[in-house]
């Protein structure tokens, strides 16, 4: 093997890794935020969890991504450990699909069907079709599909380069002697585990082993322990990902490692005992790409079938490995919503976007609660309620800090057009929610000032404020519903109601001026009254911002001013909605001053 063959091997490995990363990343992007919903709903029983893990891993071509997501879900409290165990078992089965795809490069024969199945035939077609989709298509989904095709073609080309670069090794006595070392099960398992741990992908290490098998120098006795060791090495990603997580999430990594170690130990023990009794003749037989895929699949499927009934035992073992203490219990109860912002999800941006939605829903609820309490203080001051408004405002600020930091990190990740727009919208939404809670705090401070100075509004002014509060309460409810439930109907209802809130404010300010002129209100009380109106109207404005952002993402349009101008001049539909809300929130009759 010359230095040029070595360079070709490195180049092939680079293309193989890049293609694998490109293909799996695009598959994850295409799967979108549906993964979170799928994981939450389809882990009711162990068998379903296994099928789910296998299906998702086969779809996104990455058991590491699946395991990291599971660790994140457990860390965030979305899934329990016993649900995660079945998914991890299934992920081990799902990852074998890659080996079967790569085994196509080893097909022999000159028939048309066999030639068509060889990567040299179809990878070029995939590359060309993928580039066409990327360059010509305007659809984000089609561009992502194109990236999958191109990634697959690059992966297969890299595999072909590696196979051709190591072909001269088949005549190398030193290479053959090195491979015989791996007939020792312990050395073989150790080698497979180390290579996989370094590469952070069992699919990649299996692909390299398949490339080496193309030399014809690798026999079954050497390949078997390496394949089993690769499964242990694949746990490295989960172990690294569990650093800094809760004890429950660390137990997921512990289960993953113990499952593969137990499976490897059982498989080796049974196999070599049978070999000692029956002396298998195929131990010295040459293995090819397909045989490696078969062994990889048989091992993972049989291990899962054997250990599936012992999920509770694996769970207890995880608790023995990672013991729980009182401090851990306390940490699990604090900031539960913000735990959803797990950085492990950043590897799968579409899942991270869905997680962020859940946290923003909690922020929206806190902001809405602060406004509700603040409006109650307008009419009857209560120190406990005022304290809760201030506490909620601080909580919303904490939400904004956590969400803002997470969304900025998420915005730098590679994601589809829709998710990128959603991230931009969510950044705007958290700012509006934070301002809403600020206005609630300002209202509470104004109510405290009025209480301490022992001044009160007239019954007429209270009636007017009550109408304003009812309208703001309704527009806020629509905005929060739109955020929490992604309800576009609620979002569309915000703007006409916000228009009515503006009209109410204008009328109330006019009536207030007339009361001042008639001497029925003091200047000091008038300032407080006007400040309340301004805070309530600005809460409504921020609700409008939230709703407009959500509608724009749905319509793929970010021209805010143009959108508002269009809907307000769109004629009968908008006007009829405004009229509907005017009837819902009528002002009391004007006072007549002589």
N, C-alpha and C positions, 0 to 999 in steps of 0.2 A: 504494500500500500504506500503510494507516494505522498509527498506533501500536498500535491494538487488534489488527490483523493480526499485528504483530510480537510482541505478548504471546502471542497464540494460537500462533504459531510456536514460541516458547520453551516454552510449556506442552506443546505436542505433542512437542517434542524431549525434554523431561523425561520424559513418559510413555513415549515410545518407548525411551529409555535404561533407564528403570526396568523396563519390561516385558521388554526383552531380557535385562537382568541377572537378573531373577526367573526367567524361563523357562530360561536356560542354567544358572543355579545349581541349579535344581530337577532339570534333566536330569542334571547331574553327580552330584547327590546320589542320584538313582535308579540311576545306573550303578554306584555304590558302588565298593568296592575291587577289583572285577573288572577295572577298567581296567589296573591294574599287571600282573596276570597276562596279560591280553590282549597288552599291549605286549611283554612279555618273550618270549612264546611264538610270536607271529605276525609276527616280523620276520626270518624265516630267509632270505628272498630279496627283492630290490628291489620286484618287482611286488606281492608280498604286503604289503610295508611300505606301498606307495602305497595299496592297497585298505584297509588297516587305518587309515591316517591319514584317508582320506576318510570311512570309515564312522564312526569315533569322532567326528570333527568334525561330521559331519551329525547324529549322535545328540545331542551336547551343545551344538550350535549355537554353537561358539566355537573358531575356529582359534587364538586367542590362548591359551586354556586348554590346548589340545593342545600347542602349541609350548612353553609354560612347563613343562608336565609332562615333555616330552622333554628339555628343558634340565636339569631336576632329575634325571631318570633317568641322563643321561650324566654329570652332576656326581657322582652317587652311585656310578657305576661299574656300574649295572645294564644299561645299553645302551652300544654302541659308536657312534662317529660315523657309520660307513657304514650302520648300521641306522637311525639317526635321519634321515638324508637322505631316504630313501624316504617315511617317515612325514610329514615336512614337506611334501614334494611333494603327498602325498595330502590333507593338511590344507587346502592351497590349493584343491583341488577340492571338498572337503566343505563349505567355507564358502559356496560358490555356492548351496547349497540355500536359504539364508536369502533371497537375492535372488529366487528363484523363488516362495517363499511370499509375499513382499511384493508381487510382481508381480500377485497376485490382485486387489489393490485397483484395478488399472487395467483390469479386464475390462469390455468393452462388450457390450451386448445386453440384451434384456428377457425372454429365455426363462427357464423355471423353473430349468434346470440352471445357467445363467450367474448368475442371481440368487442361487442357493443357494451358489455358490462365492465370491460377493463377501463381503468381511470384514464389511460392515454386517449381513449375514444370519447368518453362523456365529459371529462373535466374541462376540455377545451370548449365544448358546447356550453357548459355551465358558466365558464368564465366570460364567454362572448354574450350570452343571454343576460348575465348579471351586470356587465358593463352597460349594455343597452338600457336596462331598467334604471340604473343609477343615473345615466347621462340624459336619457330622453324623458323618462316618466316624471310627472309633477306630483304624483301621489307619494306621500311619505311611506305608506305601507309597501308600495312597490319598490321604492328605493331600498328599504330594509330587506326585502326579499332578494333584491339584486346583491346586496352585501353578503347575504347568506350564500348565494351561488358563487360569488367571487371568492369568499373565504374558503368554501369547500374546495374549489378548484386549486387555490394556492396550497391548501393543506395536502391534497393528493399529489400535487407537483413536488412539494417538499418531501413527501413520503417516497416518491419515485427517485428523487435526487439522493436521498439517504441510502436507498436500496442499491443504486448503481455505484455509489461511492464505496460501499463496504464489500462489493462483489469480489474485488481482488483478494480479500481476506480468506476466501474459501480455500485458497492454496497455501495459506500461511500456517506452518506447524505451531508457531508460538501462539497464534490466535486460538487454534483448536485446543492447545494445552491449557490456555487460560479458561476456556469455556468448561473444560472438564472439572475445574475447581468447584464449579457451582453444582456439581452432582452432590456435594455435601449439602444437605438440606439447610443447615444453619447458615452457611456462607451464602447460599442462593437467596434465602429469605432476607438476609441482611443486605445483600447487594440490591435486591429489588426494592426494599424499603427505603434505602438511602437515596437511590436514584429518583424515586418518586417523590420523596420528601423535598429534595433539592428542586425538582421541576414543578412541584406543587400541582401535579396532575397525573392521575393514574392512566388516563387516556393517552397522554403524550408518552409516558414511559412504556406502555404496552405497544404503542406505535413504533417506538425505537426498537423494541424487542422483535417486533414483526419484521422490521427492516433488516435486523441482524440475521433473522431466520432465513432471509432470501439468499444468504451465502451458502446454505446447505450444510453449515458446520455446527449448527445448534441441534442437539438431540433432546428428546423428551425429558430425560433424567435431569438435565441442566435447566431446562426451561420451566419445569413445574414449580420448584421452590422460588424462582425469581418472580413468577406470576403471583404466587401467594404473598410474597413479600411486598409486591406492588400495592396490594390492598391495604397492608398495614401502613405503608408510606403515605397513602392518600389521606390518612388521618392528620397529617401534619398541618394542613390548611385549617381544619376544624380546631385543632389545639391552639394554633396561633390566633385564630379568630376569637377564641374564648377568653383571651387575656383581657382583663379589665371588666368582665361581665359579672352578672350575679352568679351565685352558686348553682342555681338551676340551669343556667346556660352552660356553665362549666361541666355539668353532669352530662349534657348532650355530647360534648367532645369525649368525655370519659366513656360513654356508652359506645360511641363510634369506634374508639380505639379497642375497648374490651371485646366488642363484637367481632372485629377482624382478627384480633389475637386469638380468641377462643376458636373461631372458625378455622384459622390457619393451623392451630395446634391439633384440633380434632381431625382435620382433613389429612395432614401429614402423618399423624399417628395411625389412622385407619389405612391409608394408602400404603405406607411402608411396612406395616404388619402384613397386609395382604401380599405385598411384593415379596416379603421374606418367605411366605408360605408357598405362593404360586409362581414366584420368579417371572414377572411380566417380561415378555420378549421385546415389547415395544420401547423399553427404557432407553435403548441405544439407537432407536429409530430417529431419523431426521424429522424435525418438525417444520411446518411451513406456517404462513400467515393464518390460514384457516384453522389449523390445529390449535394455535395459540388462542384464537377467538373462542373455540370450543371449550378449551380448558378454563379460560377466564369465565365463561358463562356457567359451566357446570359447577365450578367452585362457588360462585356467588349465589346461584339458585339453590344449590344443595345446603349451603350454610344457612341461608334464610329459612328454608323449610325446616331444618333441624332446630334452629334457635327461636323461631317464631312463637312456639308455645311457651317459651321461657322469658317472655318480655318482662314479667314482674320480677323475675330473678335478676335480669340485667338492670332493671330499675333499682333494686335493692343494692346491687353491686356498685352502681353509680353513687348511691348515697353513702356507701362505705368508703369509696375512694375520695369523694368530695363531701366532707361532713358539714352539717349545718350548725350554726351557732346563733345565739340571740342577736348579735349585731347584724347578722345577715337578714334575719326576719325583719328587723327594724328598717333596714335599707330598702327592702322590697316594698314597704308600704309608702315610702316617700316619693313624691314626684312621679307617680305611676304613668301619667299621661306623657310626660317628657321622655320616659324610657322608650317610647315608640320610635323616637328619633335615634335609632341605632345606626352607627356609621357603617355597620356591616351591610346594610341595605343599599349603601351608595354604590356597591358593586352591581346592583340591579336597580337602576334609576327608576324604572316604572313602579317597582314595589315601594321604593323610598317615597315617591310622590303620593301613593295611596296612604302610607303611614303618616305622612305630613298632614293629609286631609283630616285624619282622625284626631291629631293633636290640635289643629286649628278649630275643629268642632268644639273641643274642650275650652279653648280660648274664647270662642264666640259665646258659649254658655256663660262663662265668667263675666264677660263684658255686658251681656244682656241682664244678668242678675244684678250687676252694679247699677245699671240704669234704673231697673225696677225699684230697687231700694232707695235710690236717690230721689226718684219722683214721689215716693211715699213720704220722704222727709220734707217735701215742699208744703205739705198740708199738716203734718204732725211730726215734730222733731223727736228723734229717739237716739240717744247716744250709742246704743248697741248697734243699731242699724247703720249709723254714720261710721262707726268703727269697722263694720263689715264692708262698707263701700270702699274705705281706704285700703283695707286688706285685699279686697278683690282687685283694686287698681294695681297694687304691687304684684299680685299674682299674674295679671295680664301683662305687666311689664316683663315678668320672668318668662312668660310664654314667648313674648316678642323676641327677647334675647336668644332663647334657645332655638326658636324657629328660624330667626333671621340668620344665625350662624350656620344652621343646618342647610337652609335653602341656598345660601351662598356657595357652600361646598357642593351641593347637588347641582347647581347651575353650571359648574365646570365639568360635570360628567357628560359623557356622550349619550344623548337621548333623542327620541323622535321629536318631530316638530310640535306635536300636540302637547307632549309632556313639558317641552321647553316653554311653551306659552303658559301652561298651567303653573309652572314654577314662578314665572314672572308675575302672574296674577296673584298667586299666594303671597308673594312678597309685598304686593300692594295691599292685599286684604289684611295682613297682620298689622300693617301701619294704621289702617282705618280702624280696626278693632281697638288698637291701643289708644287712639285718639278718642274713641267713643268712651272708653273707661276714664280717660282724663276729664272729659266733660261731665261724666257722672260724679267724679270727685269734686269738680268745681261747683256743681249743683249742691252737693252735700255741704261744702264750705259756706256757700251762700245761705243755705238753710240754717246752718249753725250760727252764722252772723245775725240773721233775723231773730233767731231764738234768744241769743244772748242779749240783744238790744231790746227784746220784748216788744217787737213791732209785728203787726200782722196785716195781711191783705184784707180788703173788703170782701164780703160774700160774692159780689159780682166778679171781682178779679179772680177769686178762687174757682168760680164756675168756668171762667174763660181758660184759666190754666189747666183745669181738668180736661177740657176738650183738646187742648194742645198736647197734653200728656197722653191721652188716649190715642191720638193720631200717631204720635211718635212711637208709642208702644207697639202699635200695629205695623208700622213701617220697619221697626227693628225686628219684629217677629218674622216678617217676610224675609229680611236680609239674612237672619240667622238660619232660617229654614233653608234658604237657597244655598248657604255654605255647608251646613251639616248634611243635607240630603241631596245636594246637587240638583235642586228643584228649580228648573228654568221657569216654570209657571210663577213661582214665588218671586223670582228675580225680575220677571217682566212686570209684576204688580208694584214694584217699589217706586219706579219713576213717576207714574201718575199720582201716587199717594204722597210722594215727596213734594210734588207741585202743590198739592192741597196744604201740606204743612207750611210751605212758604207763604201761601195765601193767608192762612190763619195767623201766622206771625205778623204779617203786614197789617192785618185788620186789628189785631190786639195792640200793636204799637200805636196805631192811630187812636184807638179808644183810650189808651193810657194817657196820651197827650191831652185828650179832651178832659180826662179826670184831673190832670194837673192844672189845666187852665181853669177848671171849675172849683179848684181848691179841695177836691175830694181825695187827694193822694199827696204825700210828702215827697220832696225831691229824693231823700235818702231811700225811702221804700221804692220809689220809682226806679232808681238805679238797680236795686236788687231784682225787681220784676223784669226789667229789660235784660239783665244778665241771664236770668233763667230762660227767657224766650230765645236769646242768642244761643245758649248751650243746647237747648232742645232742637233748635233748627239745624245746628251744626251736626248733631247726632244723626239727624235725618239725611244731611248731605253726605256723611260718611257711609250711610246705608246705601245711598245712591251709587257711590263709588264702587262699593262691593258688588252690587247687582250688575252694574254696567260691565265690570271686569269679567264676571261669570258669563254674561251673555256674549261678550266679545270673543271669549275663548271658544264658545260653542259655534259662533258664526265665523271664526277665523278672521277677526277684524279688530284691529287695535286703534282705530281712529275714534277716540273718546268723544271729542267735541262734535265731530261729524255725526256720530251715532245719536248723541243727545239732541242735536239740531233736527235730525231726521225724524225721530220718534215724536218730538214735540210739535212738528209741523205735518205729521202724517195724516191729520184730518180726524174723521169721525171716531175711529177706534180709540185713539188716545183721549180725545175729548170726552167720550162716553165713560171711560174709566175714571177720569177726573171728576165727572159729574156724579158717578157712583160713590166715590169717597167723600165728596162734598155733602151728600145726603147722609152718609154714615156718621160724619162728624160736624153737625151743625152748631154754630155758635149761639149762645143765648142772645136774646134781643138786646139791642142797644139801649143804654140809659139815655133818658131825655133830660137835658139840663136847661133850665129857664134862663 
